[in-house]
Amino acid sequence: MSKNPLSTRRWPRGQTMSEYALILATIAAILVSLYTSAGTIVATLVSKVGPLL
């Protein structure tokens, strides 16, 4: 008797949607922190250059 290939359950390979969501949330948090720190750096540079104009 041969086994039915459709009856055996295999675990999915690759990443699941929840793992993709975690990766996306991590990237978003990194981008927000970089955007915030870049804004602070630009504000500091503008305040230093402003009096020279």
MOGI-V917394 format. One line per field, one symbol per residue. burial: 1 if it has 9 or more other ideal C-beta (glycine too) atoms within 8 Angstrom, else 0. Layout:
burial->???
This chain:
burial->00000000000000000001001000000000000000000000000000000
